[in-house]
């Protein structure tokens, strides 16, 4: 894991941890069934509080991206494959919108309008 955390950045550390996992899933670096580092270990390596790591892991669990296996660590679920497909579709949509001259705010508004 080559995660980067900017403790002085505007994005919370928890959000940065979540983003790092999602980026690795999107890129194919993290795949279904792979084990993530224990929260205490990751916190120590990154120099962040273990509770922050646990909170990020819980958010990803709530999204269906991670699963907690008692005594067997935290693993990436099969749902990550779906997320990677959605990320590809979003990239295509952003490229199309950009090519047509649409601002990202317009794209976000359109997505929110069509969302149930």
Residue frames as qw, qx, qy, qz and C-alpha x, y, z in Angstrom:
[[0.000, 0.888, 0.460, 0.000, 0.00, 0.00, 0.00],
 [0.405, 0.078, 0.018, 0.911, 1.37, 3.33, -1.04],
 [0.125, -0.840, -0.518, -0.103, -1.22, 5.48, 0.61],
 [0.296, 0.260, -0.155, 0.906, -0.63, 9.15, 1.10],
 [0.316, -0.776, -0.533, 0.120, -2.10, 11.06, 4.01],
 [0.238, 0.453, -0.073, 0.856, -1.83, 14.84, 4.30],
 [0.351, -0.515, -0.658, 0.423, -2.50, 15.71, 7.93],
 [0.078, -0.425, -0.123, 0.893, -2.51, 19.42, 7.09],
 [0.020, -0.189, -0.673, -0.715, -4.83, 19.05, 4.10],
 [0.436, -0.087, 0.057, -0.894, -8.42, 20.22, 3.90],
 [0.782, -0.095, -0.494, -0.369, -9.80, 16.67, 3.58],
 [0.686, -0.551, 0.368, -0.299, -10.17, 14.74, 6.85],
 [0.090, -0.453, 0.886, 0.054, -7.77, 11.86, 7.47],
 [0.574, 0.185, 0.756, -0.253, -10.72, 9.46, 7.54],
 [0.637, 0.689, 0.112, -0.328, -11.87, 10.70, 4.12],
 [0.233, 0.720, -0.621, -0.201, -8.33, 10.34, 2.79],
 [0.338, -0.223, 0.912, -0.069, -8.16, 6.74, 4.01],
 [0.650, 0.443, 0.551, -0.279, -11.49, 5.94, 2.35],
 [0.496, 0.792, -0.177, -0.308, -10.32, 7.61, -0.87],
 [0.030, -0.587, 0.796, 0.146, -7.07, 5.64, -0.87],
 [0.493, 0.055, 0.862, -0.103, -8.97, 2.35, -0.66],
 [0.611, 0.640, 0.360, -0.297, -11.42, 3.37, -3.38],
 [0.315, 0.796, -0.423, -0.297, -8.60, 4.51, -5.69],
 [0.173, -0.401, 0.895, 0.092, -6.79, 1.20, -5.22],
 [0.572, 0.305, 0.741, -0.178, -9.98, -0.71, -6.00],
 [0.519, 0.778, 0.077, -0.344, -10.64, 1.44, -9.05],
 [0.209, 0.739, -0.597, -0.231, -7.11, 0.89, -10.34],
 [0.924, 0.116, -0.342, -0.125, -7.28, -2.86, -9.72],
 [0.206, 0.522, -0.700, 0.440, -4.50, -2.78, -7.13],
 [0.350, -0.073, 0.761, -0.541, -6.93, -4.02, -4.49],
 [0.496, -0.017, -0.668, -0.555, -9.19, -6.85, -5.55],
 [0.800, -0.346, -0.080, -0.484, -11.93, -8.96, -4.06],
 [0.946, -0.195, -0.240, 0.097, -10.75, -11.21, -1.26],
 [0.520, 0.416, -0.377, 0.644, -7.60, -9.24, -0.52],
 [0.579, -0.607, -0.428, 0.336, -6.73, -8.53, 3.08],
 [0.088, 0.864, -0.095, 0.487, -6.14, -5.01, 4.37],
 [0.365, 0.261, -0.624, 0.639, -3.65, -4.22, 7.09],
 [0.398, -0.597, -0.646, 0.259, -5.01, -4.35, 10.63],
 [0.047, -0.939, -0.193, -0.281, -6.15, -0.92, 11.79],
 [0.576, -0.771, 0.130, 0.238, -3.48, -0.69, 14.51],
 [0.699, -0.086, 0.394, 0.591, -0.72, -1.57, 12.06],
 [0.353, 0.645, 0.388, 0.556, -1.95, 0.85, 9.39],
 [0.246, -0.955, -0.134, -0.095, -2.37, 3.61, 11.94],
 [0.650, -0.598, 0.230, 0.409, 1.18, 3.11, 13.14],
 [0.622, 0.163, 0.438, 0.629, 2.63, 3.08, 9.62],
 [0.188, 0.707, 0.368, 0.573, 0.73, 6.21, 8.58],
 [0.245, 0.013, -0.393, 0.886, 1.11, 7.97, 11.92],
 [0.426, -0.338, -0.184, -0.819, -2.62, 8.31, 12.49],
 [0.471, -0.203, 0.616, -0.598, -4.91, 7.27, 15.31],
 [0.049, 0.051, 0.990, 0.122, -6.16, 3.68, 15.16],
 [0.285, 0.534, 0.652, -0.457, -9.72, 4.92, 15.77],
 [0.326, 0.628, -0.200, -0.678, -9.52, 7.04, 12.62],
 [0.157, 0.262, -0.876, -0.373, -8.49, 3.98, 10.63],
 [0.132, 0.267, 0.934, -0.197, -11.30, 1.94, 12.19],
 [0.342, 0.607, 0.331, -0.636, -13.83, 4.66, 11.35],
 [0.328, 0.518, -0.506, -0.607, -12.67, 4.66, 7.71],
 [0.069, 0.071, -0.985, -0.140, -12.86, 0.86, 7.58],
 [0.246, 0.415, 0.768, -0.421, -16.39, 0.98, 9.05],
 [0.391, 0.599, -0.016, -0.698, -17.50, 3.49, 6.42],
 [0.305, 0.383, -0.747, -0.450, -16.19, 1.20, 3.70],
 [0.064, 0.124, 0.980, -0.143, -17.91, -1.77, 5.37],
 [0.336, 0.520, 0.506, -0.600, -21.18, 0.17, 5.42],
 [0.422, 0.573, -0.319, -0.626, -20.75, 0.78, 1.66],
 [0.956, 0.152, 0.208, -0.140, -20.32, -2.97, 1.18],
 [0.506, 0.740, -0.438, 0.063, -16.71, -2.61, 0.05],
 [0.164, 0.428, -0.816, 0.351, -15.05, -4.23, 3.07],
 [0.818, -0.389, -0.321, -0.277, -16.03, -7.07, 5.35],
 [0.220, -0.620, 0.638, -0.400, -14.81, -7.71, 8.85],
 [0.848, -0.043, -0.522, -0.087, -14.00, -11.30, 9.66],
 [0.606, -0.724, 0.242, -0.223, -13.61, -11.88, 13.37],
 [0.728, -0.455, 0.481, 0.180, -10.10, -13.08, 13.98],
 [0.727, 0.214, 0.498, 0.422, -9.35, -13.15, 10.27],
 [0.284, -0.211, 0.208, 0.912, -8.89, -9.48, 9.39],
 [0.389, 0.674, 0.185, -0.600, -10.55, -7.03, 7.06],
 [0.451, 0.044, 0.733, 0.506, -11.05, -8.08, 3.46],
 [0.273, 0.271, -0.292, -0.876, -12.24, -6.52, 0.24],
 [0.629, 0.283, 0.637, -0.345, -15.66, -7.87, -0.82],
 [0.461, 0.305, 0.712, 0.434, -16.85, -9.01, -4.22],
 [0.170, 0.894, 0.389, -0.144, -18.71, -5.73, -4.44],
 [0.261, -0.668, 0.292, 0.633, -15.44, -3.98, -5.28],
 [0.360, 0.116, 0.730, 0.570, -15.74, -5.39, -8.80],
 [0.127, 0.791, 0.586, 0.123, -19.05, -3.57, -9.17],
 [0.206, -0.879, -0.046, 0.427, -17.48, -0.38, -7.85],
 [0.381, -0.334, 0.533, 0.678, -14.70, -0.61, -10.42],
 [0.265, 0.444, 0.725, 0.455, -17.30, -0.93, -13.20],
 [0.040, -0.912, -0.399, 0.089, -19.23, 2.07, -11.88],
 [0.338, -0.709, 0.191, 0.588, -15.97, 4.06, -11.67],
 [0.372, 0.007, 0.650, 0.663, -15.25, 3.26, -15.33],
 [0.129, 0.701, 0.643, 0.282, -18.73, 4.43, -16.32],
 [0.202, -0.906, -0.190, 0.321, -18.31, 7.63, -14.32],
 [0.401, -0.438, 0.396, 0.701, -14.97, 8.32, -16.00],
 [0.284, 0.316, 0.696, 0.579, -16.60, 7.93, -19.40],
 [0.036, -0.853, -0.518, -0.050, -19.40, 10.26, -18.37],
 [0.315, -0.801, 0.024, 0.509, -16.96, 12.89, -17.10],
 [0.385, -0.168, 0.548, 0.723, -14.94, 12.70, -20.31],
 [0.172, 0.569, 0.686, 0.420, -18.10, 13.11, -22.40],
 [0.156, -0.909, -0.359, 0.141, -19.34, 16.05, -20.32],
 [0.388, -0.641, 0.211, 0.628, -15.92, 17.72, -20.42],
 [0.367, 0.080, 0.638, 0.673, -15.63, 17.24, -24.18],
 [0.047, 0.698, 0.613, 0.366, -19.04, 18.90, -24.58],
 [0.142, 0.457, -0.122, 0.869, -17.97, 21.79, -22.37],
 [0.596, -0.663, -0.325, -0.316, -20.06, 21.05, -19.30],
 [0.093, -0.618, 0.541, -0.563, -18.88, 22.18, -15.90],
 [0.308, -0.004, -0.922, 0.234, -18.57, 19.46, -13.21],
 [0.238, 0.147, 0.544, -0.791, -21.27, 21.22, -11.16],
 [0.631, 0.209, -0.220, -0.714, -23.72, 20.77, -14.02],
 [0.556, 0.137, -0.811, -0.118, -22.86, 17.09, -14.21],
 [0.088, -0.049, -0.823, 0.559, -23.38, 16.68, -10.46],
 [0.433, 0.190, 0.257, -0.843, -26.74, 18.47, -10.69],
 [0.654, 0.192, -0.499, -0.535, -27.82, 16.18, -13.54],
 [0.417, 0.058, -0.894, 0.152, -26.87, 13.07, -11.56],
 [0.088, 0.123, 0.677, -0.720, -28.76, 14.30, -8.52],
 [0.526, 0.193, -0.036, -0.827, -31.80, 15.07, -10.64],
 [0.703, 0.148, -0.576, -0.390, -32.01, 11.59, -12.12],
 [0.193, 0.141, -0.896, 0.375, -31.23, 9.82, -8.86],
 [0.488, -0.505, -0.651, -0.288, -34.19, 8.17, -7.14]]
